[in-house]
C-alpha cells in the first residue's frame, strides 16, 4: 500500500506538469432548446494560458536516490530512446526534478524524497523497459 501511495503522488506530480490534451476535455450534452424559445447568443469561453514550467536547475538535488534516478534517466534518454521519444521523456524528467527540488525546500516533504525517488525508479523500470540504466549509478 505504501508503494502505491508513492506511485500515486508521482503520477499526480506528473499530471500537474503537463498541458491538457484533447482527451482531457469533457463535452457535456446540451438539451435542445424548445421550439418557441429565443435563440441564445454563444457565451465566449475564456482561454486560460498554461503557465510555463520554471527553469530546471541541473545541479544535484542532494538526495542520493533522486540524483541517481535523474542521472540514470538522462543516460537512458540519450542512449536508449529513439530521437522522436526523447523530448517527452525530457519534459517528464524536468517536471519530476522540478517537483523534487520544490519538495526539498519544504521540510515536511523533504523527509519523503528518497522514498519518492525510489518509487519513481520502480515505476520507470515498468514504464520505460527498454532502459537498462535503473539499477546502476553512472560510470
N, C-alpha and C positions, 0 to 999 in steps of 0.2 A: 504494500500500500504506500509506503514511504517513497519508493522509486516512482510510482505512478504519480504522486503529488509533484515530485520534481519535474517529471516529464510534462505535466500539465502546466506548470509555471513556465517552463521553457517555451512550450507551444504558445502560451499566452503572450510572452515577450516577443516572439517572432511575429505573431499576428499583429501586434501593435506597431511593428516596424515596417509593415508592407502597405502599399497603397491598395485601396479596394479594387476589386475586379468586377467585371460584368456578372460573374457568378454570385457575387455578394449582394447584388441588388435584388430586392424582392418587389414584384409588381403586384399590387392589390387589385382585385377585380372591382370595378366601379359599376353599380347597378345602373341600368338605362334610366334616363330621365323620363318622367311621364310626358306624354304627347303634348299636353297643354301647358307645360312648364316652360318659362322663358329660358333661352339658351344662356349659359353662363360663360363669361369670358375666362380663358385659361389663366390660372394663377401661376405667376412666374416662380420658378424654383430657384432659391439662391444656390450659387455654386460656392462650395467651401473648398478653398485651396488646401492641398495636403502639405503639411509642414515638412520642410526638408530635414533629413537626418543630419544631426550635428556632425562636425568633422570628427573623424575617428583618429584617436591618438594611437600610434603604433607601438608605443612603449609597453613594457611588461606590466601586467596587472598586479603582480606581486603575490599571486596565489599560484603555486606550482602546478596544480591540476589545470587551472584555467590557462596559464601560459603555455603548457604542453599542448592542450587542446587547440589553442589558436595557432601555434607553430605547426602542428600536425595537419590541421585543416588547410592552412596556407600551402603546405607542401602538397597535399592531396589535390588542391585546385590546380596548382602549377604542373604537377607531374602525372596525374591520373585522369583528369577530366577533359572531355573534348572542349575545344575552344568555345563552342556555342553555349555550353553549360556553365562556363566559368563566371560570367557576370552575375548570374542569380546566386550562385554559391558565395561569391564575394560579398554581395549585399547581405546575405544571411549572416555570414561571419561578422561583417561590420556591425550589423544590428545586435548580434549577441554580445560582441565585445563592448559596444556602447552601453548596453543594458548592464553588463557586469561591472563596467567602470562606474556607472551611476550607483550600483548596489554597493560597491566597495566604499563609496563615500558615505553610506548610511550604516552606522554601527550595527543596527539591528539586522540588516540584510547581509552585511559583510560576513557574519558568522556562518552563513549557509552557502557561501560562494563555492567552496571546494566541493561540497556535495552537489551543487547545481551543475558545476562543470563536469563532474564525474558522470552525472545523469546525461548531460549533453553528449559526452563521449560514447556512452552506451547507446543513445539514440542514433548517433551518427554511424555507428557500426552497422545498424539496421538500415537506415535511410540512404546511406551512400556506400553500399557494399563493395564497389569497385576500388575504394580507397583502402589500402592496407597500412596506412600510417597511424592508426589509432592506438596501437599498443606500445610503440617505442618512441622515445624522445628523439628529436632531430639530431643528426650527427654533426 
